[in-house]
Amino acid sequence: MMPRPPPEDFALKETNPHLGGGKVSGDKLTSTYDLVEQMQYLYVRVVKAKDLPGKDVTGSCDPYVEVKLGNYLGKTRFFEKKSNPEWNQVFAFSKDRLQASLLEVTVKDKDFVKDDFIGKVFFDLNEIPKRVPPDSPLAPQWYRLEDRQGNKVKGELMLAVWMGTQADEAFPEAWHSDAAFVSGADGLANIRSKVYLSPKLWYLRVNVIEAQDLQPGDKGRYPEVFVKAVLGNQALRTRISQARGINPMWNEDLMFVAAEPFEEPLILSVEDRVAPNKDEVLGKCAIPLQYVDRRLDHKAVNSRWFNLEKHVIIEGEKKKEIKFASRIHMRICLEGGYHVLDESTHYSSDLRPTAKQLWKSSIGVLELGILNAHGLMPMKNKDGRGTTDAYCVAKYGQKWVRTRTIIDSFAPKWNEQYTWEVFDPCTVITIGVFDNCHLHGGDKAAGAKDTKIGKVRIRLSTLETDRVYTHSYPLLVLHPNGVKKMGEIHLAVRFSCSSLLNMMHMYSHPLLPKMHYLHPLTVSQLDSLRHQATQIVSMRLGRAEPPLRKEVVEYMLDVGSHMWSMRRSKANFFRIMNVLGGLIAVGKWFDQICNWKNPITTVLIHILFIILVLYPELILPTIFLYLFLIGVWYYRWRPRHPPHMDTRLSHADSAHPDELDEEFDTFPTSRPSDIVRMRYDRLRSIAGRIQTVVGDLATQGERLQSLLSWRDPRATALFVIFCLVAAIVLYVTPFQVVALLAGFYILRHPRFRHKLPSVPLNFFRRLPARTDSML
């Protein structure tokens, strides 16, 4: 039976787009927009008007301007009772969609029933000048208004009209004809391109040392005191002090993530466990982080005593109790020598420490051209038909970029280019594509979530320097019913290196700042702090305008990647087997040599073995020369394109539906009890097999230990006597002779071999292990 072909093409495709309007020669930088295709736009800047006639009964006017080109119509905001208004708004019409040869700019007076006509200006598209940066902006001019018959009327309008590209300074803030159907200021803000910066994150270390003169409510018992610390949504507590009394001691570290600007203070409360589910607050203090010491290394910070305030509730208000002198001794500092991990370390885009004083100089520049996408799937229904309003988000280091939203298109063209400084080549840029569900703003879109279409990761160290990579990447998303291709995104990437020597030197440096190695944090601490960091980043970016929403940030940062997944566990197991495959292949080859499958090869191996034993100084040079030759040989087949999402490696194309349903389950589970029971039993069976393997490994280790432990006195006696004999023989026999005899014995012909296990193996398997003592 023939295997079924894959239903869709999940491969990476190399492309040859017309970049920079044909200005790219080789791989050299020619302009700021040389990694994207040029898009022509007609720009209309409506600056202001003067001497507009009054149309109302009162003699005043409420003017606004309509810019019309074919079926596209853009409007400025209107001013009440103003005959000399200033708008300074820009309108951009895509040249690909121009449906007329005449541009019409009309000034109107807003009215309750019907807006009154004031005057208009016409432009012939063939007469409009072209402007290409770095040319200076086109100076606006005054134009006399005309009536519908072409006669001059009272009033003038200041305009600038030109043909340009997306490299124009007016492009980001312009009203686009593509977005003509988007309503409201919130909707327009949600479709514009934007650059965001992640907040600067610090690790906050709180070393709780001791407290003095506590006043517990119940004087007749020893208090069980602990300290609870709260920073924003993060809450940690110390263990209960072993020093039972009113002067407890802890000397315990609590770690938090804090973001600049520091908006919330650190709240500490000393509490007494008076009952299993009841804690009594003995005192509190609030510490503003603006005044906390900052350190770049692990030099000791001066400790301080902080007064505790005990609050009592009087008529709903908190008031300080008088004659209260409890205090707490702490050492608090902001750690600048660590890198705050908000991404997985496997594909982190930034590895620098928090403190800017510790940053090294940049080693190059990363340029990304987001050209277009094609074959996108319908993501939502509008007026009874499928539609997609796609935008891209790219994240590298602290800089996030968001392209403009292309309305109602399955083949959107962005052609936007962005640049990042690179400080480490072993980092990853992530590009995600999303469907915008907030086009109309207001309460209607408040509960909506932007849908993920797919993402791409590109590791900079896999790119050749100064080469432009243009590829179409598949957008793959895992759904509960399997992996699905949502379309393709077309990217152009270039990594330019300012100093090859500095970049090569980076490979000798530690991946993370030195504080991670000199004073490491525990794995559980790092996991908890990473979760807190991603929450802070998503909250801060969600408060920007337009917001980069929580679901977008969490998808880009791979927030749920640490959750249990049967599919991912299988994939990791086969990755390990693939890594060990080389060793297994060498073992099989050596077994064939020992069994004389190819006598000529075995004889050659004997000769090589004799040379290496007689001249041991050749062993290491031979190994390194062999590795050099392998590397040079493989250079012919080096990868010529960046890595991309691999469905086969991820086992996404062969995952069982129930395994995918388990992967998409919430935590804690929301599935029925019978399904949970079945999955629990399946997990127990897998864990049982893992338990057996771990037990077997422990058994082999314990057998090694028992060689000299006299647990089996006869076996240990035999081994000790063998060691004595071996020592005497090796003292009197030259090492080359022993090595030659051992090698010839291992490589002996099958005629001199037995199919039964060897004597050393039989002896080892008979050694005792501690499995007999297991319950």
Disulfide bonds with the S-S distance in Angstrom:
none
